[in-house]
Amino acid sequence: MPDRVGEFFGFRVQELAERAHVHRNTPTARPQAPQLQKYLQDMVKVLAVATEMTGDLERAAFLVRNEPLRAFGYKTADDLIQEGRADAVIAYLESLAGGSAG
């Protein structure tokens, strides 16, 4: 799974390791490492919410990686996921979706 998620977001193995705060060999040598798996799961969860909002998987991935979020001091969703704040990002995105839909 690390290679697929990394490839989808355009991360090299070393970048993926840095984002997950694991050793650079972990994604290939120990893909089941809990810290790596948590980062990957969080990325996929946030991507799912963003995709639901935008209706476009590629656009959602771009936004997760690149869009500065004013409510979080202009950090990107990816920055926040790296900080272990995926739940806050999901709650924020869901509040935006709820606001625009309701």
C-alpha positions in Angstrom: 0.0 0.0 0.0 2.7 2.6 0.7 3.9 2.4 -2.9 0.4 2.9 -4.3 -0.4 5.8 -2.0 3.0 7.4 -2.6 2.7 7.0 -6.3 -0.8 8.4 -6.4 0.2 11.6 -4.5 3.5 11.8 -6.4 5.8 11.1 -3.4 9.1 9.3 -3.8 9.7 6.7 -1.1 12.0 9.0 0.8 9.3 11.8 0.8 6.7 9.4 2.0 9.0 8.3 4.9 9.7 12.0 5.8 5.9 12.8 5.8 5.2 9.7 8.0 8.2 10.5 10.3 9.7 7.1 9.8 13.2 5.9 8.6 13.7 6.3 4.8 13.8 2.5 4.3 10.6 1.8 6.3 8.1 2.2 3.4 9.8 -0.6 1.4 11.4 -2.7 4.3 8.5 -2.5 6.8 5.4 -1.2 5.0 3.3 -2.5 7.9 5.0 -0.2 10.5 2.2 1.4 12.6 3.4 5.0 12.2 3.6 4.6 8.4 0.2 2.9 8.3 -1.4 5.7 10.4 -0.1 8.4 8.0 -1.3 6.4 5.0 -4.7 5.8 6.5 -5.1 9.4 7.4 -4.2 10.5 3.9 -6.7 8.2 2.4 -9.5 9.3 4.9 -8.9 13.0 4.1 -8.7 12.2 0.4 -12.0 10.4 0.6 -13.7 13.4 2.2 -12.1 15.9 -0.2 -13.1 13.7 -3.1 -16.7 13.6 -1.9 -16.6 17.5 -1.7 -15.0 18.1 -5.1 -16.4 15.1 -7.0 -13.0 14.6 -8.6 -10.2 12.4 -7.2 -7.3 14.1 -9.0 -8.5 17.6 -7.9 -9.0 16.4 -4.3 -5.5 15.0 -4.2 -4.1 18.3 -5.5 -6.0 20.2 -2.9 -4.9 17.9 0.0 -1.2 18.4 -1.0 -1.3 22.1 -2.1 -4.2 24.1 -0.9 -3.4 26.4 2.1 -6.2 26.3 4.7 -6.8 29.7 6.3 -8.4 28.2 9.3 -5.2 26.3 10.1 -2.7 29.1 9.6 -2.4 28.5 5.9 -1.0 25.0 6.4 -2.1 22.4 3.8 -4.1 19.3 4.7 -1.0 17.2 4.1 1.0 19.4 6.6 -1.8 18.8 9.2 -1.9 15.1 8.5 1.9 15.0 9.1 1.2 16.7 12.5 -1.3 14.0 13.4 -4.3 16.3 12.9 -6.2 14.4 10.3 -9.4 14.4 12.4 -9.3 18.2 12.6 -9.0 18.4 8.8 -11.8 16.0 8.3 -14.1 17.9 10.7 -13.2 21.1 8.9 -13.9 19.7 5.5 -17.1 18.2 6.6 -18.2 21.5 8.2 -17.5 23.2 4.8 -19.5 20.6 3.0 -22.3 20.9 5.4 -22.3 24.7 5.2 -22.4 24.7 1.4 -25.1 21.9 1.2 -27.3 23.1 4.0 
